[in-house]
Amino acid sequence: MKGAQAIVRCLEEENIKVVFGYPGATIVPLYEALRTSDIKHVLVRQEQAAAHSANGYARVSGTTGVCIGTSGPGATNLVTGIATAYMDSIPMVIITGQVNSAVIGRDVFQEIDITGATEPFVKHSYLLKDAEQIPGTLREAFHIAGTGRPGPVLVDVPVDIQKQDIDFHYPEKVVIRGYKPTYNGHAGQITRIIRKLKSSRKPLVCAGGGILSADAVCELRLFAEKAGIPVVHTMMGIGALAADHPLYLGMVGSHGHPCANRAVSQSDLLVVIGARIGDRATGGKEVFAENAEIIHIDIDPAEIGKNIKPIIPIVGDAKIIIRQLADKIQPLETNGWLEQLHTPQNKKHTAPKSKKGTVNPAYAIQLLGSMVDDEAIVLADVGQNQIWAARNFELTGSRKFLTSGGLGTMGYSLPAAVGAKAGAAGKTVISVVGDGGFQMSLGELGTISQQNIKIFILLFNNNRLGMVREIQDKTYSRTYGVDLDGNPDFLKLAEAYGFKGIRVACNDDLEAAFTEALNCHETFLVECMVDPEERTL
């Protein structure tokens, strides 16, 4: 078979059902092979959206996402989406076309060194030089992307390699010298952790995105319940423990819940699982959990000790290590520690009313959370909308919350929602986005229309780059370069793509608008007018 056919065959061997891409001259052979395949191709409107869609698909389906682009600008347009996946540890395989291998390095039309360009933010990358390498390389790529700490792997395929004939054989096993992730926690370290927990009086778990990547939600709940230990989480750890669980305290950090931040500052033993504890999680403090000894559990040894200094480091898979801990733990004697934290003044209050002609975004998110089912998937963009959604949408049941936590990529939500819908067709998918981020990915309304899928778009429109405006105002008491006074009529844009929509300028009208959107059988836009002076906290 041809090299392009071999790539498609590899995708089939990996049980890939959907790919997201945008064709171009150097990837045309692969598209010809895809044409006769059962794999569904979703044509995005810009390559960055292909990466974000693959990201959303991977996070919802629990598999590896796949995106495709051509050489040159097609490949460079993928870069932001690749970096987004890398920062948030999302398994993804990116296939890019490349110019004819005989002319690589001559700066021919649409040539770019994409493996070099993405080197800092991929788990690994390949430039194929022989079609015979295709089966082994794709097998390795999927193995690397989905094992250890998940992440993106790029495979760059020159157009002539796609046209070569090969005898296809897909390897059953992958053996990569030097790549052997650690999964089981060291028995001695497990014993030390149990001993420390027993002597603690104010223990606390801080859960990160690694809990979700490892599919360790059930294990974390079992461990927390068995030990009687309260749980906080980072933004990427939203969903690690249900918001209605009695041991749940909320999100930590600069935009976190007061109860959660107070718990971190008063804890005497903090168990960090699957979190890097970046500056957002620390709230900008030089010392995180100043009164606590820290235990750090992570599958990536590079994260241990990078931002926090643990007394007990342990490398391994969160799901396995938490099981090991749960098997040995007994109820802890904490002298009413949890009761001290659950004081009335720390409970989340109902959002206040907004100025006339505007909607209170925190209240809108809370109301939406009370109306959707327990399988809803919310995808927040970046900016004020992200913080309002993260703080106010309660994850109960099997709800999911997806966002760009590490890179903070505006324009993520809408294309990622396309991917999420492809991975969970029967579930309610909600894209929460600001007017700035929405205009970064408006073209994906075309993708949504072509795919005939239903997405609930909740747009917060304050005619500003709200988060930047808020930062400028706090820092300099003035703002500059953040006005979006030339915003279009978003409802007319939605109508142009064949979608219904409604504009809401009063809290009292939200419920009716949400009801209409949730009951609609097609994509629906709810535009909420927000006071430009509205803050996240």
VENTA-V939602 format. One record per backbone hydrogen bond with DSSP energy under -0.5 kcal/mol. NH is the residue of the N-H (numbers start at 1). CO is the residue of the C=O. If there is no record, write none. Layout:
<<NH,CO> <NH,CO>>
//
This chain:
<<3,164> <4,162> <6,2> <7,3> <8,4> <9,5> <10,6> <11,7> <12,8> <13,9> <14,10> <15,12> <16,11> <19,40> <20,66> <21,42> <22,68> <27,24> <28,24> <28,25> <31,27> <32,28> <33,29> <34,30> <35,31> <36,32> <36,33> <37,34> <40,17> <42,19> <42,40> <43,41> <44,21> <44,42> <49,46> <50,46> <50,47> <51,47> <52,48> <53,49> <54,50> <55,51> <56,52> <57,53> <58,54> <59,55> <60,56> <61,57> <62,58> <65,91> <67,93> <68,20> <69,95> <74,71> <76,72> <77,73> <78,74> <78,75> <79,76> <82,78> <83,79> <84,80> <85,81> <86,82> <87,83> <88,84> <89,86> <90,85> <92,151> <93,65> <94,153> <95,67> <95,93> <96,94> <96,155> <97,69> <98,26> <98,157> <103,100> <104,101> <106,103> <111,108> <114,112> <117,113> <118,114> <119,116> <121,118> <122,119> <123,152> <124,152> <126,154> <128,126> <128,156> <133,130> <134,131> <137,133> <138,134> <139,135> <140,136> <141,137> <142,138> <143,139> <144,140> <145,141> <146,142> <147,143> <150,148> <151,145> <153,92> <154,124> <155,94> <156,126> <157,96> <157,155> <158,128> <158,156> <159,98> <161,158> <162,158> <163,159> <164,160> <164,161> <166,1> <168,166> <171,169> <177,175> <179,176> <180,178> <190,186> <191,187> <192,188> <193,189> <194,190> <195,191> <196,192> <197,193> <198,194> <199,195> <200,196> <200,197> <204,269> <205,230> <206,271> <207,205> <207,232> <208,273> <210,274> <211,208> <212,208> <213,209> <214,210> <215,212> <216,211> <220,216> <221,217> <222,218> <223,219> <224,220> <225,221> <226,222> <227,223> <228,224> <229,224> <230,203> <231,247> <232,205> <233,250> <234,207> <238,235> <240,237> <243,395> <245,242> <248,245> <249,231> <250,231> <252,233> <254,280> <256,253> <257,251> <259,346> <261,257> <262,258> <263,259> <264,260> <265,261> <266,262> <267,263> <268,202> <269,202> <270,293> <271,204> <271,269> <272,270> <272,295> <273,206> <273,271> <274,272> <274,297> <282,278> <283,279> <284,279> <285,282> <288,286> <292,289> <293,268> <295,270> <296,312> <297,272> <297,295> <298,314> <301,299> <303,300> <304,300> <304,301> <306,303> <307,303> <310,308> <311,294> <312,294> <314,296> <316,298> <317,183> <321,317> <322,318> <323,319> <324,320> <325,321> <326,322> <327,323> <328,324> <328,325> <329,325> <332,227> <334,332> <337,334> <340,336> <341,337> <342,338> <343,341> <346,343> <347,344> <358,355> <359,529> <361,359> <364,360> <365,361> <366,362> <367,363> <368,364> <369,365> <370,366> <371,367> <371,368> <372,368> <376,373> <377,428> <378,376> <378,400> <379,430> <380,378> <380,402> <381,432> <386,383> <387,383> <388,384> <389,385> <390,386> <391,387> <392,388> <393,389> <394,392> <396,394> <398,374> <399,396> <400,376> <402,378> <405,403> <410,408> <412,409> <415,411> <416,412> <417,413> <418,414> <419,415> <420,416> <421,417> <422,418> <423,419> <424,420> <427,424> <430,377> <431,456> <432,379> <432,430> <433,431> <433,458> <435,460> <438,434> <439,435> <440,436> <440,437> <441,437> <441,438> <444,441> <445,442> <446,443> <447,443> <448,444> <449,445> <450,446> <451,447> <452,448> <452,449> <453,448> <455,453> <456,429> <457,455> <457,524> <458,431> <458,456> <459,457> <459,526> <460,433> <460,458> <461,459> <461,528> <462,460> <465,482> <466,464> <469,465> <470,466> <471,467> <472,468> <473,469> <474,470> <475,471> <476,472> <477,472> <477,473> <478,472> <484,463> <487,484> <490,488> <493,489> <494,490> <495,491> <496,492> <497,493> <497,494> <498,495> <499,494> <500,523> <502,525> <504,527> <507,358> <509,506> <510,507> <513,509> <514,510> <515,511> <516,512> <517,513> <518,514> <519,515> <520,516> <520,517> <523,453> <524,455> <525,500> <526,457> <526,524> <527,502> <527,525> <528,459> <528,526> <529,504> <529,527> <530,461> <530,528> <534,531>>
//
